[in-house]
């Protein structure tokens, strides 16, 4: 009988096969990355909505403790204390975070959501005074201070202002005409150490006595040019309404003054002397 010869099979890949496999993997990754990015953004949005709802529960508890008076927006001479009970001075006590914090069990991880949480953790590495100051500046959501709770830096809601412009700012729950439309907090952004921070303690309206915002939204704008509002979820911003619910509003909706002031009766409403 003749001998049987075995031919060794070559189980390796050729260079061309490897290039084809690499190209296919690159295409798959290219297809998956946008979907993964959208899923991550959706998760961030849901997380911020949930945080906003908890903030509104705290907002309501504040009003219950203060005879239906709403949480001050940016007001001078209001008492506040930090997490170790130390009294806070101006300007920290003018900002809302440390006034709202007791109703959140001082859980600042509710106020600092998603990417902004890393910023909070960096603040915690400082001493208590540094943390107290820094934590008051960059919460994920800014308060609609001019029209809800009052803003002494822009237009104090005092007797003279009300006589001049009408009751443009709500200070008590009973003064809110459209609680499901009027927001207290919205997604915000500012600048920290020359970088964009996904948070700020206040947001400014698109109109006051004139148009204040840039005409078009762009991520390249200085934060103040869009009132510190940050439509970071597909050109939408999370907004916490005074009836307690939270929703996302588009760039166009965020410029509708009926979401800002209880007196507004049209999107481009401005303050006028009576």
Secondary structure by P-SEA (a helix, b strand, c coil): ccbbbbbbbbccccaaaaaaaaaaaaaaaaaaaaaaaaaaaaaaaaaaaaaaaaaaaaaaaaaaaccccccccccccbbbbccccccccccccccccccccccccccccccccccaaaaaaaaaaccaaaaaaaaaccccccccccccccccccccccaaaaaacccccccccccccccccccccccccccccccccccccccccccccccccccccccccccccccccccccccbbbbbccccbbbbbccccccccccccccccccccccccc
